Structures are given as C-alpha cells and as structure tokens.
C-alpha cells in the first residue's frame, strides 16, 4: 500500500514549484498575459494554471483585467522585505553613494539569478542616465555588466551558459557570436573587470566587477555607468581598480 502521508509533502512541493513557475512566467512577460499563454510558457495544463492563478489572485500576488494576468501588488511585500533586510544591500548603499560621488557616474549593485541579473540598488551620478533602469529589472548576463558575473562561473556553468547564448546584436549594431563572447569572458577573468560600450544602449558605457564571496562565488557585482564620453578607454583601468576596492569593502562588511 502506498504511503499516503509520505506522498503529501511531495505533492505540496510540486504545487509550490508550479506556482513559482507561473509567477516567473508573469515576471518575464512585461505585459499582461492570457491564461492559455501562461499555461503554454509554464508547461502546465490550462485547468491547473487557472487554479494556481485563482489562488495567487486571491492572495494579491496576481492581478487580472480584460487584457490578461499580470504580477500583483502583493509581490511588493516580499520585495520590500528583501531590500530592507538583505545584508549586502545594507553594506553596499553607502559605498555606492561614495562611488557615484567620486566618479560622477551612476553606481549600481546587481545580483545573478540564473542566466540573468537583477538590479538591486542604484545611485545616480552627476549626469543621470538617459534611460530608465528600475530596481528589480531583470537583465541578461551576456551583455553589459552581466558579463562580469558570467566570466566567473565555473567551467561547467560557463559551458552551459555559452551553449544557450545565440549570436546576438548589440544596441550599437555589432553582432557577437558565442565564440566571441567566450573570448571576451576570458579577457574579463584576466583583468578582473568587464567593460561594455554600446551593448544595451547606444552611446553608453560601463565597467563592472564581481563582489567577492566565500568559496570564490561571484553572484553579485557593482557597476558604474555613463556615456562613452564619460568613460573614455584610457579611464577604464582606473575605474576597474576603484570598483575592485569598493567591491572588496562591500564583501568585508557583508560576510
């Protein structure tokens, strides 16, 4: 006879995983999605998806209108708790302020999540960015400051990451192949910081370094961003060194 009690935790865990799958679909949608589209992207039956959405909507984690479903206001509670209580964020905020003041550039902290990075904190420099970069924005690892995290993954993760990255076109029109990206990541590992020019926004540039963590993990990074005129090529080594000092200070205050 099957162990009914033992099966309950497994069933509950699977339900939780499905609910998280649905929330991640909505998070990546950037606009309201219809029930059938959510089910397709989550790989779930429509009836199962509808039940999950009903529970999430009742708890305020999902909202629905005539267009479709989208993330709900209830998700802000968890985000606020993370932003208020995360020790790295607490350590990073004054350092980012000093960094922005010293360099005149916008200073940011972001953390890796799968093949993406999430913006956790940002302090504007002397000249505010001409594009919006909201806290919580999810950005890919293969462009911009994300490359500083991709570069310090272990060999197995790096191989898996490169295998799923297709040739992509940067904002400045340059096409980058997986082989070219692999060579760029090797260069980042050699110098200890990444640079980007026209990757995500035409005319913009950035320099980023990982925040050292125990066991040589590289899950968070800090970055300075400005126009290409603000970050000429000859300034990059100086910014790289300043960012490394700031990243080390954040690490020492966090771990």
N, C-alpha and C positions, 0 to 999 in steps of 0.2 A: 504494500500500500504506500502511495507517495506521502512524503512528509509535508502536510499542508502548511504547518507553521513555518517550515524552512522555506517554502515557496513564496510566502507573503513578502519577506524583505526583498527578494529578487524582483517580484512583480512591482513593488513600490519603487524600487530603484529604477526599473525600466520606465515607469511612468514619469519619474523625475527627469530622466535623460531625454524623454520625448518632449517634455515641457520646455527644457532648456534648448533643444533643437528648434522648437517653434520660435522661442524668443530670439535666438540667433538669426533665424531667417528674417524676422521683422527688423532686427537691428541692422542687418546688411541691406535692407530693401530701399532705404532712403525715401520711400513714399508708401502710401497705403497699398496693401496687397489683398487681393481677393482670396477667399477660402481655398479654392482649387489650386491657386498658385502657391500658397503657403504649404499645402499638402504635398505638392509636387517637389518643391525645393527641400522640404524636410524629409521626403521619402516615406511619408505616412499615408494611411488611408484617409479619405476625406472625413469619414464619420469620426475617426479617432482625433483628427486635427480639430474638428468642430467642438468636441467635448473638451479638449485641452484649452482651446480659446475661450470657451464659456467660463471655465474655472478662472483663467487668468483675467478675463474681463471683470468678473465679479470681485476680484481682489485688486482691481485698479492697475494691473500690470499690462493690460492691453485695452485699447480703445477701438471702437467701431463706429463708422459712419456709412453714408451711402456709397462711398468710394471703396472702402475695404477696411482692413485691420491695420493698426499701427501701434508702436510701443505706447504704454500708458503712463500717466503721471506717477503712479505708484512706484515705478522703477527709480524715480529720483531719490527715494528714501535710501535705498541701498547705495546709490552713487554718492550721496551726501555723507553717509557713514564711512565709506571708503576714503573719500577726500579729506574728511575731518580727522580720521584716526590712523591713517597709514604713516608709519614712522619715517619712511623715505621722503614722503611729501613734506612732512614737518621739517625734516633736515634740509630739504632742497630749497624751500621757498626763500629764505634769506640769502642763500648762496646765488640763486638765480637773479635776485634783485641786485646783488653786488656785481654779478657778471654782466647784466644788462647795463648797469651804470658805468662800468669800466670800459666796455667795448662799444657802447652806443647801439648795440644790436639786440634784437629780440631773443631772449633766452627761454628755452623750453626743456621740460622733462617729459619723457615718454617711456612706456614700458611695452615689452613684447607680449603678444598674445597670438600664439600660433604663427602663421606667416604674415601677421600684421603687427602694427604698433599703435598704441593708444596714447593720445596727448593727455597728460595728467596735470601739467602746470605750465604757465606761460607768463613772462614778464616782458612788456613792450620796451623796446629800446628808444633811442632818441627820435627815430623815424618809424612810426608804426607801419606794420606790414600793410600792403595794399590789397590783401585778400584775407578772408576770414579763416581762422583756424580754431574752431571751438574746442573747449575742454571736452574730452570724451570722443573726439573724432578718431575714427579708425583709418589708418593709412597703411599702404603696402610696405613690405620690407625691401623690395628690390629697387626702390627709388628714394632719393633724398637721404635724410638721416637714418632711415631704416637700414641702410647698408652697413652701418657700424655695428648693428646687432647681428645681422646676417653673417658678417665676417667672422664673428667669434663663436659661432655654433661649432659643435664637434663635427668630426668628419662624416658621421652617419647622417646627422641632421642636414649638414651642408649639401650632401649628395641628394637627399630627398627634396630639399628646397630648390636646388638648381633644376632638378628633373621636372618640377611642376611650373617653372617660370618659362613662359614662351617669349620669343623675341617681342620686345615692346618698344613703342615710340615715345621718347621723352617729350616734354612740353615744347622744347626748342626744335623738335623735328628729327632729332638724331635717333636712329634705330639701334637698339642694343640687343645682341644675341646672348644666349645663355653662356657661351664660351667667353664672350667679352665681359659679362658680369662676373664670372668666376675669376678672371684675371684682375678685375677691379677689387674684388673682395680680398684677394691675395695681397694686393698693394695696401689695402686698409689694415690688414693684420701686420704688415711690415712696419708701417708708420704709427699705428695705434689710433688713428682717427680717420673718419670718412669725410669726403668733400662732395658737394653737389653743385652743379651750375646749370640752371635751366632744366632740371629734372622734372619738377612738378609745376613750376610757374615760370614762364619766360622772363628772363632778366633777373631772376633771383638766385641767390647762392646760400650755402650753409656749410657749417663744419660741425661734426658731432663726434662724441667719444662715449664708450660704454662706462657705466658706473661699476667699479669693481665690487664683486660679491663673493661670499665664501664659496669654496670649491671651484673657483675660477668661472663661475656662471656669468653670463652677460645678458641680463634680462631687462635692464633699464639703461637709458642713455640720456645725456644732455646735449643740447644743440644751440648754436647761435645762428640766426638767420638775418639776412638783409639783402639789399640789391647787390648785383655784381660789382657796381662801383664802390659800394661799401666794403666789399670783401675782395679786393684785388688778389691776384695769385701770390704776390710777394707777402701778403699779410697772413696767409693760411698757416704757415708753421708757427707763428706767434700765437694765433688763436688756438691751434691744436694744443700747444703747451699750456695755455691758460685754462682751457677746458679740462685737460687732464688733472690739473691742480684742483679745480672745482669739483670734478667727479670724485677724486680721492677724498676730499673734505666731506662730501655727502656720504660716501661709504663709511668713513670713520664715525660719523655721527649716527649712522643707521644701524650698523652691525656690531 
